[in-house]
């Protein structure tokens, strides 16, 4: 580095970021932010994720971004195309059908365990979450409502106490928004407002057959609103805006 470059604070800051060893906390922050952007349906399937643009958006160096993207690839949320770059995964219609088939089996097993193990102390937090979900839908806060709907399924699985089922469902549910964006019909698919309430009522009544049937029907309702026989494509946009990070780089603590 030349003497003039050393005196330039912008160049010095960039050099410092490049030289710094990526911290676990930084990698986790970038990974979680990108994962949440997928869950919130802010990243379109097929969108290219450029390392430098992400590094600038998060206020970190490219090594941090590279490791976060590698973790996302393990979860099949991104794909790496040699000599082209990293892209948000674009699930095929066949993959979408496979995900929903697996999801029906796993969620049916989850409600079976819930019927067997839950008492009102387990149900109360889920009922509160469903109330917040309904309020968000009624207020027109679709993104918040969709996230609460996802949280319902993940928290239900976590609370039954089977870590393997919960891990499988977490992977499938995290990939589902990409299927939705790639293959949705004209209106965005959402959960029926009463579905989650009825599932919890069946669990509370220890009605195993009804709880299973309601959950399978519920998952089928979402799948039925997707066009899994045709593809879709998303428009590109500024990565910082999509991630909600524009203007917040200074606060990120890169």
Secondary structure, DSSP 8 states (H G I E B T S, - for coil): --HHHHH-HHHHHHHHHHHS---HHHHHHHHHHHHHHHHTT-S-TT-EE-HHHHHHHHTS-HHHHHHHHHHHHHTTSEEEETTTEEEE----HHHHHHHHHHHHHHHHHHHHHHHHH--HHHHHHHHHHHHHHHHHHHTT-HHHHHHHHHHHHHHHHHHTT-HHHHHHHHHHHHHHHHHHHHHB-SS-----TTHHHHHHHHHHTT-HHHHHHHHHHHHHHHHHTB-TTS--------HHHHTT-TT-HHHHT-
